[in-house]
C-alpha cells in the first residue's frame, strides 16, 4: 500500500479524479497506518457497517486513544448548539428524525415534496430563462458569482457557468422555500453554511483550536439567525417547515435548541449537496454526449440516470465520523472501541466485487443499490427532494440547451473532499430553447 494515501485523498490536487486512489485503497479493505483512522473502502463492508448498531455517529464516543491525527480538530458542535440528529445515536436520533418527518405527512409518503413539484418546475424554468436572457436572479450567492448571466449575446450562446447560474441557486431556492428561510438572506447564511460544510473535512494542516473556533462561531451565528426566524414564525405561522416544527406541542416536541440544530442541519444539507449532484451530472453527461442525447429525447431517463450518478459521482464521498462502541472485527481487522473510522462511500460505489465494470457510467445498470445517500438509520432524510431536483434539473438542461459543450475539462473543484464537486462548470451552447 502506497504511503500517505489518505493525505493524497485529501489533497486538492487529486480532487478532479480521486478514483484511482480509491482503487488502490480497496486492496486493503480496512486500511490503518498505525495511528490514523480505520478506513473502510469496500462495498459490502461499508454497507454492513452502516447497518451495524455497534457503530456510533456521536463524537463523544471517540476515545482519546482513538484520536484521529488527520482529523486534527476538536469537535466544536456541543459548545454552541447541541448535535443535530446526523450526529446522534438512537434513541435520540430516532425521536428527532421522527419529529422532523412530521410536517412531511405519514412516513414514506413525502407529501410535501410532491406538493413542491410546481415550484420546482417554475424555479428551473426561470433560471434557464434568465441564462437565455443574459440576466441572473441568483442574487448574491457568496459562491463567487459575478451575478452575470451568459457573457454572450443574450441568446444563450456565450459562456455559461452551470454552477453559479443554475446548480447552486436552484437547490438553495428550494430549501429556503421548504423551510421558510428568506431567499434574500442567502448572502448571510451562505458563509456559515460554507464554513460548516468545510468542517466536515479532516484537515491535517489546520490548527485544531483555530478550526474549532471558526466552526463554533459559524454554528452560533447560524443558530442566532435561525432563532430570530423561529421566533417570528411562532408569532406569525406560515405554511413552511419552520412554522410547523416550531408549533410542535406538549412532551412529544423538540426543545428550542433541538429545533435550531435541526433547522441548521436541513439548511446546510439542502444547500451544499444537491448543487454537486446537478453539476457532477451535467459534467458526466457532457463527457458522455450519447447519454445526453438520449436524455434529451426521453426525459424519463432522468430517473435511472440520477441513480447511476449517485453511484458514479456521489456528492458525499466519505463519512469520516463513525466510531465503534465496542471492539469490532471487519474483514479480519479488529477495530478498537472508540477508534475513528472513515467509510469511503465513493470507493464502495466503484467496488468491482459489487458492480460490474464500475468505472463505466451506465444508466441502464439493472442493480444500482449505491451508497450515495448512505444506508441504514442515517440514510439521507432529504433523498426524495434531492432526487426530484436533480431529475428535473438534468432533464430540463438537456432539453433546452442546444449543442452544449464543455469549455474546461476537468473543471476547477471546490476545496472540500467530503462534499466534492466542481466550483465552476463553464460550458458553451448554440442557443437556448
Ligand atoms: C444524511 C447524502 C441532500 C438532509 C445523508 C447521508 C448522506 C447524504 C450520504 C448519510 C450521512 C450519515 O450516514 O452519516 C446526500 C446527498 C444529497 C443530499 C448526496 C444530494 C444529492 C439532502 C437534502 C436534505 C438532506 C436536500 C434536506 C432536505 C439530510 C439529513 C441527514 C442526511 C437531515 C441526516 C439523516 C440522519 O442522520 O438520520 N445525506 N444528501 N440531504 N441528509 Fe442528505
Boltz pocket constraint, residues with backbone or C-beta under 6 A from the ligand:
constraints:
  - pocket:
      binder: B
      contacts: [[A, 57], [A, 85], [A, 86], [A, 87], [A, 88], [A, 97], [A, 175], [A, 265], [A, 266], [A, 269], [A, 270], [A, 271], [A, 273], [A, 274], [A, 277], [A, 314], [A, 315], [A, 316], [A, 319], [A, 371], [A, 372], [A, 373], [A, 374], [A, 375], [A, 377], [A, 378], [A, 379], [A, 380], [A, 381], [A, 382], [A, 383], [A, 385], [A, 386]]
      max_distance: 6.0
